[in-house]
Amino acid sequence: MARYPEIEPYDHGMLDVGDGNRVYWETSGNPRGKPAVVLHGGPGSSAGPNLRRYFDPAAYRIVLLDQRGAGRSTPPASGHATDMSVNTTAHLMADLELLRTHLGIDRWLVWGISWGSALGLRYAQTHPGVVSELVLTGVATGSGREVDLLTRGLGILFPEAHELFLAGLPADERDGNLAAAYNRLLESPDPAVRARAAKAWTDWETAIIPAPPDSVARFQDPEFRLGFARTVTHYWSNDHFLGDGADNEDGVVLRDAHLLEGIPGTLVQGSLDFGNLLGIVWRLHHAWPGSELTVVDDAGHDAGDVGDDALIAATDRYARDGR
């Protein structure tokens, strides 16, 4: 099953969400179709046009947005003067609610990839009445265990790349919270320090999570990788601003999985996605009544063509269900 053909938006705009931020949004497909919102990864990436192609354009009103500081939203996270204190999970969820109201949507399907899946899960847990279904891939939940795995635990599998990653930090910063240490460099007043840190961070991410060609190309853009690395480290060093997970090492999203009861959900995960090393996706599925899990053999964070088939089958089915 191929992705749906490329389409162009029929409307777009910049939504003033407060705090000096304006969020880019666009709509495509059928203006009277089933509403669906797409949450991109990162944090700090952007909503690319291929994300529209997971939906039947005759059946869906497809909403894409660039989260605060990312893509076409302003001000960009790459700007040193941009205030990151007003870029948190709570702010992003409030932005979704402002956009939903702005577009006159009562309920929408939430589609998320990677960080977008964590954001979508928490949004559904805190705003269950406005989420009709969830379709998630490259699933993450934003827990501290996941951050520790991705910044330190995978060093045993990628020793050379991890040595270079650690070498980008001062010697006395290499034993603590690596995301926080990099974030301090990315907040430096010295642009050369920020640039070196952004490149070291994105080199490590590329080493552990093979990226599609368009993402690799974006990492060659110094401004993109600076905004991306600054945003990722801002979230990763602050427990993704998901609330108090100190009482549960798996974090609040998995702890509160029971709150998703009544919301149908589809999880599509590559069997070789390193997030699976913690078993979080499996446990999320079993703690979430009404969810379904498709594991794609021999696929990583990007579940590939087989994963695309499962994702499109899910959006097609939910369109027929007419919730």
C-alpha positions as CSV (number, residue, x, y, z in Angstrom):
1,M,0.0,0.0,0.0
2,A,1.7,3.2,-1.2
3,R,1.3,6.5,0.5
4,Y,-1.4,8.8,-0.9
5,P,-0.3,11.2,-3.7
6,E,1.4,14.5,-2.9
7,I,-1.1,17.3,-2.2
8,E,-0.8,21.0,-1.5
9,P,-2.5,22.9,1.4
10,Y,-5.7,24.7,0.7
11,D,-5.2,27.0,3.7
12,H,-2.4,28.1,6.0
13,G,-1.5,30.7,8.6
14,M,0.4,31.9,11.6
15,L,-1.4,31.6,14.9
16,D,-0.5,34.0,17.7
17,V,-0.2,31.7,20.7
18,G,1.2,34.2,23.1
19,D,4.6,34.7,24.7
20,G,5.7,36.4,21.5
21,N,5.3,33.1,19.6
22,R,3.5,32.5,16.3
23,V,2.8,28.9,15.2
24,Y,2.7,28.0,11.5
25,W,-0.2,25.7,10.5
26,E,-1.7,24.4,7.3
27,T,-4.7,22.4,6.2
28,S,-5.0,20.1,3.3
29,G,-7.4,17.4,2.0
30,N,-11.1,17.7,2.3
31,P,-12.3,20.8,4.2
32,R,-15.4,18.8,5.3
33,G,-13.4,15.6,6.1
34,K,-12.6,13.9,9.4
35,P,-10.1,16.2,11.2
36,A,-6.6,14.9,11.9
37,V,-3.6,16.7,13.4
38,V,-0.1,15.6,12.8
39,L,2.6,16.1,15.5
40,H,6.2,16.0,14.2
41,G,9.2,14.7,16.1
42,G,12.3,16.2,17.6
43,P,11.4,18.1,19.7
44,G,12.5,20.8,17.2
45,S,12.0,19.2,13.8
46,S,9.1,20.4,11.6
47,A,6.1,19.1,9.7
48,G,7.2,18.0,6.2
49,P,4.8,17.6,3.3
50,N,5.2,13.8,3.2
51,L,3.3,13.6,6.5
52,R,0.1,14.6,4.6
53,R,0.4,11.4,2.6
54,Y,-0.6,9.0,5.5
55,F,-4.2,10.2,5.0
56,D,-6.8,9.8,2.3
57,P,-7.2,13.4,1.1
58,A,-10.8,12.7,0.2
59,A,-11.7,11.5,3.7
60,Y,-9.6,13.8,5.9
61,R,-9.1,17.4,6.8
62,I,-5.4,17.2,7.5
63,V,-3.8,19.7,9.9
64,L,-0.1,20.1,10.1
65,L,1.8,22.5,12.4
66,D,5.3,23.4,13.3
67,Q,5.7,23.4,17.1
68,R,7.0,26.4,18.9
69,G,10.4,27.5,17.7
70,A,10.5,24.8,14.9
71,G,10.2,25.0,11.2
72,R,8.2,28.1,10.0
73,S,7.1,29.0,13.5
74,T,8.6,32.2,15.0
75,P,10.8,33.1,16.7
76,P,13.1,30.2,15.8
77,A,14.8,28.2,18.5
78,S,18.1,28.8,16.6
79,G,18.0,32.4,17.7
80,H,20.0,32.9,20.8
81,A,17.6,35.6,22.1
82,T,14.6,33.2,21.7
83,D,13.1,32.6,25.2
84,M,13.0,28.8,25.6
85,S,11.3,29.0,29.0
86,V,8.0,29.4,27.2
87,N,8.6,26.3,25.1
88,T,7.4,23.4,27.2
89,T,5.0,20.5,26.8
90,A,2.2,22.4,28.6
91,H,2.7,25.3,26.1
92,L,2.6,22.9,23.1
93,M,-0.6,21.3,24.3
94,A,-2.2,24.8,24.9
95,D,-1.1,25.7,21.4
96,L,-3.0,22.6,20.1
97,E,-6.1,23.7,21.9
98,L,-5.8,27.2,20.5
99,L,-5.4,25.9,17.0
100,R,-8.2,23.4,17.3
101,T,-10.5,26.2,18.4
102,H,-9.2,28.5,15.8
103,L,-10.1,26.0,13.1
104,G,-13.5,25.2,14.5
105,I,-12.7,21.6,15.2
106,D,-14.5,19.7,18.0
107,R,-12.5,16.5,18.0
108,W,-9.6,15.2,15.9
109,L,-7.5,12.2,15.3
110,V,-4.0,12.7,16.6
111,W,-1.1,11.3,14.5
112,G,2.4,11.5,16.1
113,I,5.9,10.3,15.3
114,S,8.8,10.0,17.8
115,W,8.5,13.0,20.2
116,G,5.2,13.7,18.5
117,S,3.9,10.4,19.9
118,A,4.9,11.4,23.4
119,L,3.2,14.8,23.0
120,G,0.1,13.1,21.5
121,L,-0.2,10.6,24.3
122,R,0.1,13.3,27.0
123,Y,-2.3,15.6,25.1
124,A,-4.9,12.7,24.9
125,Q,-4.4,11.9,28.6
126,T,-5.1,15.5,29.6
127,H,-7.7,16.4,26.9
128,P,-9.4,13.0,26.2
129,G,-12.7,14.6,25.1
130,V,-11.1,16.2,22.0
131,V,-9.1,13.2,20.7
132,S,-11.1,10.7,18.6
133,E,-8.1,8.3,17.9
134,L,-4.4,8.1,18.2
135,V,-2.0,6.8,15.5
136,L,1.6,6.7,16.7
137,T,4.9,5.5,15.2
138,G,8.5,5.5,16.4
139,V,6.8,5.6,19.8
140,A,8.5,7.5,22.7
141,T,7.0,8.4,26.0
142,G,9.5,11.0,27.2
143,S,10.7,9.2,30.2
144,G,14.1,9.7,31.9
145,R,15.0,6.1,31.2
146,E,14.6,6.7,27.5
147,V,16.8,9.8,27.6
148,D,19.5,8.0,29.6
149,L,19.4,5.1,27.0
150,L,19.7,7.5,24.1
151,T,22.5,9.7,25.6
152,R,24.5,7.1,27.5
153,G,23.3,3.6,27.3
154,L,23.8,3.2,23.6
155,G,27.4,4.0,24.0
156,I,28.2,0.3,24.4
157,L,26.7,-0.3,20.9
158,F,28.3,2.8,19.3
159,P,31.6,3.3,21.2
160,E,33.4,5.4,18.6
161,A,30.5,7.7,18.0
162,H,29.9,8.0,21.8
163,E,33.5,8.8,22.4
164,L,33.2,11.7,20.0
165,F,29.9,12.7,21.6
166,L,31.5,12.9,25.1
167,A,34.6,14.7,23.7
168,G,32.3,17.6,22.8
169,L,31.8,18.3,26.5
170,P,34.2,19.6,29.1
171,A,35.8,16.7,31.0
172,D,34.0,17.5,34.2
173,E,30.6,17.4,32.5
174,R,30.8,13.9,31.1
175,D,29.6,11.9,34.1
176,G,26.3,13.8,34.7
177,N,23.2,14.5,32.7
178,L,24.6,14.7,29.1
179,A,21.5,16.4,27.7
180,A,21.8,19.2,30.3
181,A,25.5,19.5,29.7
182,Y,25.0,20.0,26.0
183,N,22.1,22.4,26.6
184,R,24.4,24.6,28.6
185,L,26.8,24.8,25.7
186,L,23.9,25.5,23.3
187,E,22.9,28.4,25.6
188,S,26.4,29.9,25.5
189,P,26.8,33.5,24.5
190,D,29.6,32.4,22.1
191,P,28.2,31.4,18.7
192,A,31.2,29.2,18.0
193,V,30.5,27.2,21.1
194,R,26.9,26.8,20.2
195,A,27.7,25.8,16.6
196,R,30.2,23.1,17.8
197,A,27.8,21.7,20.3
198,A,24.9,21.5,17.8
199,K,27.1,19.6,15.3
200,A,28.3,17.2,18.0
201,W,24.7,16.6,19.2
202,T,23.3,15.9,15.7
203,D,26.3,13.8,14.7
204,W,25.4,11.5,17.7
205,E,21.7,11.4,16.9
206,T,22.5,10.5,13.3
207,A,24.8,7.7,14.5
208,I,22.2,6.0,16.7
209,I,19.1,6.7,14.7
210,P,19.7,6.4,11.0
211,A,17.8,9.2,9.4
212,P,16.1,9.4,6.0
213,P,17.9,11.5,3.4
214,D,15.9,14.6,3.9
215,S,16.7,14.7,7.6
216,V,20.4,14.0,6.9
217,A,20.4,17.0,4.5
218,R,18.7,19.2,7.1
219,F,21.4,18.4,9.6
220,Q,23.9,19.9,7.2
221,D,22.2,23.3,7.7
222,P,23.9,25.0,10.7
223,E,20.8,27.0,11.6
224,F,18.5,24.0,11.5
225,R,20.8,21.8,13.6
226,L,21.3,24.6,16.1
227,G,17.5,25.1,16.6
228,F,17.0,21.3,16.7
229,A,19.7,20.5,19.2
230,R,18.8,23.4,21.4
231,T,15.2,22.3,21.5
232,V,15.9,18.6,22.0
233,T,18.4,19.2,24.9
234,H,16.0,21.8,26.4
235,Y,13.3,19.1,26.6
236,W,15.5,16.1,27.4
237,S,17.3,17.8,30.3
238,N,13.9,18.8,31.9
239,D,12.1,15.4,31.8
240,H,10.2,16.7,28.7
241,F,8.2,19.0,31.0
242,L,5.8,16.1,31.6
243,G,5.2,16.6,35.3
244,D,6.5,14.8,38.4
245,G,7.6,11.4,37.4
246,A,9.8,10.9,40.4
247,D,7.5,8.3,41.9
248,N,7.8,6.2,38.7
249,E,11.0,5.6,36.8
250,D,9.0,5.0,33.6
251,G,7.6,8.6,33.7
252,V,4.1,9.9,33.7
253,V,2.9,8.9,30.3
254,L,3.3,5.2,30.9
255,R,2.0,5.6,34.5
256,D,-1.1,7.3,33.2
257,A,-1.8,4.9,30.3
258,H,-5.1,3.9,31.9
259,L,-6.4,7.4,31.2
260,L,-6.4,6.5,27.5
261,E,-9.2,4.0,28.0
262,G,-12.0,4.7,25.5
263,I,-9.6,6.2,22.9
264,P,-8.8,3.8,20.1
265,G,-5.1,3.7,19.3
266,T,-2.7,2.2,16.8
267,L,1.0,1.8,17.6
268,V,3.4,1.0,14.8
269,Q,7.0,0.2,15.9
270,G,10.1,-1.2,14.2
271,S,11.5,-4.2,16.1
272,L,15.0,-2.7,15.9
273,D,14.0,0.7,17.3
274,F,16.2,1.2,20.3
275,G,13.3,2.4,22.3
276,N,12.2,-1.3,22.4
277,L,15.2,-2.2,24.5
278,L,13.2,-0.8,27.5
279,G,10.0,-2.6,26.5
280,I,8.0,0.6,26.9
281,V,6.0,0.3,23.7
282,W,4.9,-3.2,24.6
283,R,4.0,-2.2,28.2
284,L,2.1,0.9,26.9
285,H,0.1,-1.3,24.6
286,H,-0.9,-3.7,27.4
287,A,-1.7,-0.8,29.8
288,W,-3.9,0.9,27.2
289,P,-7.3,-0.7,26.8
290,G,-8.3,-0.6,23.2
291,S,-4.9,-0.1,21.6
292,E,-3.4,-2.3,18.9
293,L,0.4,-2.8,18.3
294,T,2.0,-3.7,15.0
295,V,5.7,-4.6,15.3
296,V,7.6,-4.4,12.0
297,D,10.4,-7.0,11.8
298,D,13.9,-5.7,10.9
299,A,12.9,-2.1,11.0
300,G,14.2,0.7,13.2
301,H,12.9,4.0,14.4
302,D,11.5,4.5,10.8
303,A,9.3,1.5,10.4
304,G,9.7,1.6,6.6
305,D,7.3,0.5,3.9
306,V,5.6,-2.2,6.0
307,G,5.1,0.4,8.8
308,D,3.7,2.9,6.3
309,D,1.2,0.2,5.2
310,A,0.1,-0.3,8.8
311,L,-0.2,3.4,9.4
312,I,-2.3,4.0,6.3
313,A,-4.5,1.0,7.0
314,A,-5.2,2.6,10.5
315,T,-6.1,6.0,9.1
316,D,-8.3,4.4,6.4
317,R,-10.1,2.3,9.0
318,Y,-10.6,5.2,11.4
319,A,-12.0,7.3,8.5
320,R,-14.6,4.5,7.8
321,D,-15.5,4.3,11.5
322,G,-16.5,8.0,11.3
323,R,-15.9,8.8,15.0
